[in-house]
């Protein structure tokens, strides 16, 4: 049985250990939250795009990012965006498929050690993303005449969700972040009974700013 002198020492030791671990955890779990905006270049991929004149649709993305540092060089980054996907193609007339989504990626972010400038850090990130369809429009143009219709009015059944794998790379300069990303769709966007193989493919560039919460 421990003596009366050993009990206070043990309590003090445990208290000091808890304070040390808490301080280390506080240093490790730094949270940064901020807005992000950028441009997107979207088109369709998949086996049923072969032989079709598929072109890119230029759009935008806007949203927010939370960067949770779990290690000096590792962070978990949940995101939420409103972004534009879709494509353009020519089949007698010029058609534009406007697919807009609210997308929620969760990325594993690797921060590389700075080379010369300590405030400049390159990074690479990868992770899954789930997108919820917000809008689907079709635009047809021919001979200077343009007509816009809702997808449902043209019997086009686009899925309500889109699952993808997101790759990102860029550089963080203090609180600013400059990044490139590629959104690789893993499932067809066609929700009809006999779906064709059309998957979202989106490249983009974005700029973000982070506010430190901890």
N, C-alpha and C positions, 0 to 999 in steps of 0.2 A: 504494500500500500504506500503511495507517495506521501512524503512528509508535507507539513503545512507550508514550508518554504518552497517546495517544488511545485505546488498547485498554482500560486500566483505567477511563477516563472513560466509555466506551461500556458497559462491564459495569456500572458503578455506575448509569448512566442507566437501563439495562434493569431492573436490580434495583429501583431506586426506582419505575419504572413498574409493575413487577409487584406491589410492595407497595401502591401506590396503588390499582391495579385490584382487588386482593384485598380491601382495606379497603372500597372502594366496593361490591363485590359482597356483602361481609359485611353492610353496612348495608342493602342492598337486599333480600336474601333472608332476611328474618326469618320464622321458622317458629313458629306457635302451634298447639297441639294441645289438644283438650279434649272433654268430654262434652256431649251435647245431648239434651234431652227435650222432649216437647210433646204436643199433641192433634191429631187428624186428623178431618176431616169428609169422608167419602168417598161417592161415588155413581157410577152408570154414565152415560156419555154415548154418543152414536152414533145412527145413523138408526133402529135398532130399539128405541130407548127411547121413541119418539114414541107417544103414546096410552096409555102405561103409567104407573101411579101409582108412580113411583120416588122414594124418599126417601133421606136420608143415613144412613150408618152412622158413629157416633161411635167413635173408637178412639184409639190412642196411637202415638207413635214414640219410639224411644230409640236412641242410637248415639254416634258420634264424628265429629269434623271436624278436618281439618288445613288451616290457612290459611297459604299460602306467599306472602309478599309479594315480588312481582317488580318493583314500582315503588311510589312513594309512594302512588299512588291505585289501584293494580291488584294483584289477588292471584288465584292459582289455588287452588281449594278442593275437594280430593277429600273425599268424605264416605262414610259407611257407616251404614245404619240398619236396624233391624227396625221395620217399620211396618204398620199395618192399613189395608187398602183394602176394597172391596166395596160393598154397597148394601143397602137394604131396599125391598121393594115389596109391593103388595097385589094378589093375583089369586085371590080367593075366600078365601084364608087369608093371614095375614101372614108373609112369608118374608124371611129375612135371609141374604145371601150374605157369608160371612166369608172374605175373601182376605187372607192375611198374606204379606208378602214381606221378603226381605233386599235392600235397594236400595243401589246404588252410583252416586251422581251425581258428576260432575266439573264444577264451576262456574267461570265467569269472573266475578270479583267486582270491582265498581267502588266504591271508597270516595270519597265526596264530601268536599271540604274542610270542616272544622268552621266553624260560623258564629260562635258566641260562646264556648261552652264547648269548650276544646281536647280534652277527653276524650270528647266526644260526637260520633260520626261516623255519619251515615246512609250506607246502602249499597244497591246493587242488584246482583243476580247472576242469571245464566242459564246453562244448560248441559244436556247430555244425561244421562239416568239409565237404568241397566239394573237390573231387579229380578228376583230369583229366587224363585219361589213356595216358601214354607215350609209353608203350611197352607191347606186349602180345606174349609170346613164350611158346611152348610146348616142353618138353624134355622127351623122352622115353628111358628106359634102360632095357635091358634083356640079360642075358648070357654074360655080360661083354661088350656088344655093346650099345652105346649111340647115339641117333639121336635127333637133335634139329630142330624144324620147326616153322615157323610163324603161328600164330593162324588162319589167313585167308587161308593159304594153307591147313589146316585141317578142313575147314568149321566151325571153332569155332568163334562165334560172341560174343565178349565181349563188354559190354556197354562202351561208351566213357567217362562216368562220374560215380562217385560213391559217394553217400551221406551217411554220418555216424555221429555218436555221439561219441565224444572223452572225455574220463575221464583221469585225470592225477593227480598224487600226488608225493611229493618229499620234498626235503629240499634245501634251498638256503644258501650257506656258503660264505658270502661276495659277490663276483661277480660270483662265481661258482654255478651252479645248477645241482643237481643230481635228476633225475626224472624217474618214472615209468608211463606208459600210457596204456590204452586199447581202441582200435578203434573198435567200434561196428557198423558194416555195417547195414544199414536200408533197402537196396534194393538189389535185385539180380544182380549179375554181368553178367548174361546171357541176351544177347540182341537179341536172336532169336525170331521167331514168336510165338513159344510155349515154353516160358522160364521155366527152372527148378529153384527151390528155392535154390540158392547158394549165400550166403552173406559172405563178407569179415569179418574175425575176426582176429585182430592183437594186440598182446601184445608187449611191447618194453621197452627198457631202454635207456636213453639218458643222455649226459653231455653237458652243455652249459656254455658259458661265456658271460658276459654282459659288454658293454661299456656305461657309463652314458653320455647322450647327454644334459641333463638339470639337 
